[in-house]
């Protein structure tokens, strides 16, 4: 049965992650970059000042006064908890071994244009969000597909259909990328360090049971408890991993320049792969760089917008700026750290990216740490993977909850949470490879309706951005140019009055 599932998934995966799909993903980022006049580059310093640079200057960034929403920082941490996962470690190692060091360059390219895809998703998420019966903000691709694309002439039906499809794919993806894949990685990393009973199946169940209990304590408390947990876990785990990676990179400082040389050389290599035609290596580098880049930062999937939409922010562009920072930090910082520690450790061939020991994925990253730190290196990776993966479980549980809520209503979300926790145990008994491959497929399926929504509403994103620019950089008043805060008149009025009152 598993063999049949693998075959079917492989066929679908090749379709959703084929050249046309990758062109759609990257093309959307390129288009939004051009339409917004290269906003992520021309306003990069503004983005950093208004996001991470304002953490201790603006109290509403760290704390939400509205009990039914979360702070901007909590939204970022929850989004990062879902994006900074095992893909930042094992995924980057896999990209290097499959696509060569050049894949890292194309991962950067995917991130640079992906910043504007994520920005656009967040802008639309805030602009089209509504409150549910509990007064909580609900936003995401399903809402801007239904109320944005659906409001265009003759598109009401297709908007609703795409919204349902996106929600279905998000639910399935939450069980894969956000659950079983992460749990399987935790099990693998922990068992490399410690054995409980000596029986792999039994040890897996023990690990799964611990994760279920820990996750239940957070997930059953709703978005507020998830956000509070992640704003504590994410900063610690990010600093923990970055410091550990920097130590290895600095100890191998003499290999940093050769590593960058291999990245740029491999990114444009036109030589043939074994038995292939010229240019095969370039194709592999681009494909694996784009795939792992998108898998890591999730720009274009429409996933993180669901939590960004729960923020206490009033300006859609403000949350869009957090989207730019999110992709930058996830890929340009964390993923680059993983790539450099692997490439500078002498454990891969800098020409091909092939593992010299035969280790792949998580094993390759573990090898880099154990070479430098001995037994502690394995413990370090186990701790890092556990933190990364567990926070991803928390983040994706929220995404799946919001998608389930859209499909079945607010009261039905408790059913989803129980199923989600049960799936954790299933993940503890499975290998990571098939789960990650299935996750890849559902990620790609999520991206298709989401990107259709972003492209069809690109004019709305541009108009909102110009409105923000006029009031922020051209110093025009809201009375002169108006405000573009919400698609809905009642929310527009509420948010506009709050801005004028300085709240």
SVG drawing of the C-alpha trace seen along z (x, -y; Angstrom):
<svg xmlns="http://www.w3.org/2000/svg" viewBox="-21 -66 63 70">
<polyline fill="none" stroke="black" stroke-width="0.4" points="0.0,0.0 2.8,-2.4 4.5,-1.6 1.3,-2.5 0.9,-5.8 4.5,-6.6 4.0,-6.1 0.8,-8.2 2.4,-10.9 5.5,-10.9 3.3,-11.5 1.3,-14.3 4.5,-15.8 6.2,-16.0 3.2,-17.9 2.7,-20.4 6.5,-20.9 7.2,-20.8 8.7,-23.7 5.3,-25.4 4.5,-25.4 7.9,-26.7 7.6,-29.4 4.2,-30.4 5.7,-30.6 8.8,-32.6 6.9,-34.5 4.4,-35.8 7.2,-37.1 8.8,-38.8 5.6,-40.3 4.8,-41.7 8.3,-43.0 8.0,-44.9 4.4,-46.2 5.4,-47.6 8.6,-49.1 11.0,-46.7 9.5,-47.6 11.4,-44.9 14.7,-46.5 13.9,-50.2 12.1,-50.1 14.2,-47.4 15.5,-49.7 12.0,-50.9 10.8,-47.3 13.5,-46.5 12.9,-49.7 9.1,-49.1 9.4,-45.4 12.3,-44.1 13.7,-47.6 10.5,-48.7 10.2,-45.8 11.1,-47.8 9.8,-51.2 6.2,-50.5 4.2,-48.8 1.5,-47.5 4.1,-45.4 4.8,-43.3 1.3,-43.4 -2.2,-43.3 -4.7,-45.4 -7.5,-43.6 -8.1,-40.3 -9.4,-38.7 -6.2,-39.3 -2.5,-38.7 0.4,-41.2 2.5,-41.7 5.5,-40.1 3.4,-37.1 2.1,-36.8 5.7,-36.8 6.9,-34.2 4.0,-31.9 4.6,-32.3 8.3,-31.7 7.5,-28.7 5.8,-27.1 8.4,-28.2 11.6,-27.5 11.4,-23.8 13.4,-20.7 13.4,-22.0 16.0,-24.6 18.3,-21.8 17.6,-18.6 16.0,-20.3 19.0,-22.5 21.3,-19.5 19.1,-17.6 19.1,-20.6 22.9,-20.6 23.3,-16.9 20.6,-16.8 21.2,-20.1 24.8,-20.9 26.1,-24.0 24.5,-26.1 21.1,-25.3 21.8,-27.7 22.1,-30.6 18.7,-29.8 17.3,-29.4 18.3,-33.0 16.7,-34.1 13.5,-32.4 13.6,-34.2 14.3,-37.7 11.3,-37.6 9.4,-35.5 9.5,-38.4 7.0,-40.3 4.8,-37.2 4.6,-36.9 4.2,-40.7 1.2,-40.5 -0.4,-37.6 -0.2,-39.4 -1.6,-42.7 -4.5,-40.8 -5.0,-38.7 -5.5,-41.9 -7.5,-43.7 -10.1,-40.8 -10.2,-39.4 -13.4,-39.2 -14.2,-38.4 -15.7,-35.0 -18.5,-34.5 -15.9,-34.7 -14.7,-38.1 -11.4,-36.6 -9.8,-37.8 -10.1,-35.2 -8.1,-35.8 -6.1,-33.9 -6.2,-32.8 -9.6,-31.3 -11.1,-34.7 -9.4,-36.8 -10.3,-34.1 -14.0,-34.1 -14.4,-37.8 -11.7,-39.3 -11.5,-37.2 -15.2,-36.3 -16.2,-39.9 -15.0,-40.3 -17.6,-40.0 -18.4,-36.4 -15.9,-35.0 -18.1,-34.4 -18.3,-30.6 -14.6,-30.1 -13.6,-32.2 -15.7,-30.0 -14.4,-26.7 -10.7,-27.8 -11.3,-28.9 -12.6,-25.4 -9.8,-23.7 -7.2,-25.8 -8.7,-25.0 -8.8,-21.3 -5.1,-21.3 -4.1,-23.3 -5.8,-20.8 -3.9,-17.9 -0.7,-19.8 -1.1,-20.5 -1.1,-16.8 2.0,-16.3 4.5,-19.2 3.1,-20.6 2.7,-17.3 3.9,-13.9 7.0,-15.2 8.1,-17.2 7.3,-14.4 9.2,-11.8 12.2,-14.2 12.1,-14.6 12.0,-10.9 14.9,-10.4 17.1,-13.0 16.3,-11.9 16.9,-8.2 20.3,-9.1 21.2,-10.3 19.2,-8.2 17.4,-4.9 14.6,-4.4 13.8,-0.7 16.0,0.3 12.8,1.1 12.4,-1.6 8.6,-1.2 8.2,-1.5 10.6,-4.4 8.7,-6.1 5.5,-5.8 7.1,-7.1 8.4,-10.2 5.0,-10.6 3.2,-10.4 5.4,-13.1 4.8,-15.4 1.0,-14.8 0.9,-15.8 3.1,-18.9 1.2,-19.9 -2.2,-19.4 -1.4,-21.8 -0.8,-24.5 -3.0,-23.8 -6.2,-23.3 -5.8,-26.8 -6.3,-28.4 -4.4,-31.1 -3.5,-33.1 -1.8,-30.2 0.0,-29.1 1.2,-32.7 2.5,-33.1 4.3,-29.8 5.9,-30.6 7.0,-34.1 9.1,-32.4 10.3,-29.3 11.1,-31.0 13.6,-33.7 15.5,-31.2 15.7,-28.4 16.8,-30.9 19.6,-32.3 20.6,-28.8 20.9,-27.5 22.5,-30.6 25.2,-30.7 26.0,-27.0 26.3,-27.4 28.4,-30.5 30.9,-28.7 31.4,-26.0 31.6,-28.5 34.2,-30.6 36.2,-27.6 36.3,-26.8 36.8,-30.4 39.3,-29.4 36.6,-27.6 34.1,-30.4 35.4,-32.0 35.7,-28.6 32.1,-27.8 30.7,-31.0 32.8,-30.3 31.2,-26.9 27.7,-28.4 28.1,-31.0 30.0,-28.6 27.5,-25.8 24.5,-28.2 25.5,-28.8 27.2,-25.5 26.3,-24.3 28.0,-20.9 26.2,-17.6 25.2,-15.5 26.3,-11.9 25.1,-10.5 23.0,-13.6 23.1,-16.5 24.7,-19.8 22.9,-22.1 21.6,-19.3 23.5,-20.5 22.1,-24.0 18.5,-22.6 19.0,-20.6 20.5,-23.5 17.5,-25.8 14.9,-23.2 16.2,-22.1 17.0,-25.6 13.5,-26.8 11.8,-23.8 13.7,-23.9 13.5,-27.6 9.8,-27.6 9.4,-24.6 11.4,-26.5 10.0,-30.0 6.5,-29.0 6.2,-32.2 3.5,-31.6 1.8,-28.8 -0.6,-31.2 0.0,-29.5 1.5,-32.1 -1.0,-34.7 -3.6,-32.9 -1.7,-33.8 -0.6,-37.2 -4.3,-38.0 -4.9,-37.5 -2.6,-40.4 -3.8,-43.5 -2.4,-45.6 -4.7,-48.1 -2.5,-48.9 -2.4,-46.0 1.1,-47.1 2.4,-47.0 1.8,-43.2 3.2,-43.0 6.5,-44.4 6.5,-41.6 6.1,-39.1 9.2,-40.6 11.2,-40.2 9.9,-36.6 11.2,-35.4 14.5,-37.3 15.2,-35.8 14.1,-32.3 16.0,-31.9 18.7,-34.5 19.8,-34.0 18.8,-30.5 19.0,-28.5 22.2,-30.2 23.8,-29.3 22.9,-25.6 24.4,-25.8 27.6,-27.4 28.2,-25.0 27.8,-22.1 29.9,-23.6 32.7,-24.7 33.0,-21.5 34.6,-19.4 31.8,-16.8 30.6,-17.4 32.3,-17.7 32.3,-21.4 31.9,-20.6 28.9,-18.4 27.5,-18.7 27.8,-14.9 28.1,-13.7 31.6,-12.2 30.4,-9.9 27.1,-8.9 25.1,-10.8 22.1,-12.8 19.5,-15.2 19.5,-15.4 22.4,-13.0 24.6,-15.4 24.0,-18.3 24.5,-16.1 27.9,-15.0 28.9,-18.7 28.2,-19.3 29.7,-16.1 32.9,-16.8 33.3,-20.0 31.7,-19.1 31.9,-15.3 29.0,-13.7 27.6,-17.1 27.1,-17.8 24.5,-15.1 22.8,-16.4 22.9,-19.9 21.2,-18.8 18.6,-16.8 17.7,-19.9 17.6,-22.2 15.5,-19.8 13.1,-19.2 12.7,-22.9 12.3,-23.7 9.9,-20.8 7.8,-21.2 7.3,-24.9 6.3,-24.0 3.7,-21.6 2.2,-24.4 2.2,-26.9 0.7,-24.5 -2.0,-23.4 -3.3,-26.9 -3.2,-27.0 -5.1,-23.7 -7.6,-25.0 -8.4,-28.1 -8.8,-26.1 -11.0,-23.6 -13.0,-26.5 -13.6,-27.9 -14.9,-24.5 -17.0,-23.4 -17.5,-26.4 -16.0,-27.7 -17.6,-25.1 -16.1,-22.2 -12.5,-23.2 -12.3,-21.1 -12.7,-18.0 -9.8,-19.1 -7.6,-19.6 -8.3,-16.1 -7.6,-14.6 -4.4,-16.6 -3.1,-15.3 -3.9,-11.8 -1.9,-12.2 1.1,-13.1 1.2,-9.4 1.0,-8.2 3.9,-10.4 6.0,-8.9 5.7,-5.5 6.5,-6.6 9.7,-7.3 10.3,-11.0 11.0,-10.5 7.5,-9.6 5.8,-12.1 8.1,-14.9 7.4,-13.9 3.6,-14.0 4.0,-17.3 5.8,-18.6 2.8,-17.7 0.2,-19.3 2.4,-22.4 2.4,-22.7 -1.4,-22.1 -1.9,-24.9 0.1,-27.3 -2.0,-27.0 -5.2,-28.5 -3.4,-31.0 -1.2,-32.3 -4.3,-32.6 -5.8,-34.8 -2.6,-36.9 -2.3,-37.4 -6.0,-38.3 -5.8,-40.8 -2.3,-42.2 -4.0,-45.6 -5.5,-45.7 -2.0,-45.1 -0.5,-47.9 -3.3,-50.3 -2.9,-49.6 0.8,-50.0 0.6,-53.3 -1.9,-54.6 0.4,-53.6 3.4,-55.2 1.5,-58.4 0.7,-58.8 4.1,-57.5 6.7,-58.9 4.9,-61.7 3.4,-62.9 -0.1,-63.2 -2.9,-63.0 -5.6,-60.4 -8.1,-63.2 -6.2,-63.9 -5.7,-60.3 -8.1,-58.4 -7.3,-55.0 -7.3,-51.5 -7.6,-49.3 -10.4,-46.9 -12.5,-45.6 -15.5,-45.8 -17.1,-49.2 -17.8,-48.4 -14.2,-47.3 -12.8,-50.1 -14.6,-52.6 -13.6,-50.9 -9.9,-50.8 -9.9,-54.3 -11.3,-55.8 -8.8,-53.8 -5.9,-55.3 -7.2,-58.8 -7.6,-58.4 -4.0,-57.2 -4.9,-53.7"/>
</svg>
